Amino acid sequence: MSKHTNFRHHKMGGHDAKVLKNFWEKVIQEQTKQREGEESRLSKSALNKLRREWTLRLEGQARQVQAHKKAQKEQMTLLSIEAFPSPDKTVA
């Protein structure tokens, strides 16, 4: 006796296979339609535009803060240099 005699092979009729194929094709078609609708909706959404605008604003503000800090640092350097008395060579 073969090991495989316990397994039954169920033959699917041509009609059953066609019904299953049509069912899954319909499911895939509906999911594809839903996905395309969602992609279309997202592409029309203002959210991406707003994100880009806010990113640009934040980058601009960051550059301004960095420029201000750099200017303050340069100003502090100049003030500290001016705080030291310059050696006056004319005084004996």
Rosetta blueprint (number, residue, H / E / L):
1 M L
2 S L
3 K H
4 H H
5 T H
6 N H
7 F L
8 R L
9 H L
10 H L
11 K L
12 M L
13 G L
14 G H
15 H H
16 D H
17 A H
18 K H
19 V H
20 L H
21 K H
22 N H
23 F H
24 W H
25 E H
26 K H
27 V H
28 I H
29 Q H
30 E H
31 Q H
32 T H
33 K H
34 Q H
35 R H
36 E H
37 G H
38 E H
39 E H
40 S H
41 R H
42 L H
43 S H
44 K H
45 S L
46 A L
47 L H
48 N H
49 K H
50 L H
51 R H
52 R H
53 E H
54 W H
55 T H
56 L H
57 R H
58 L H
59 E H
60 G H
61 Q H
62 A H
63 R H
64 Q H
65 V H
66 Q H
67 A H
68 H H
69 K H
70 K H
71 A H
72 Q H
73 K H
74 E H
75 Q H
76 M H
77 T H
78 L H
79 L H
80 S H
81 I H
82 E H
83 A H
84 F L
85 P L
86 S L
87 P L
88 D L
89 K L
90 T L
91 V L
92 A L
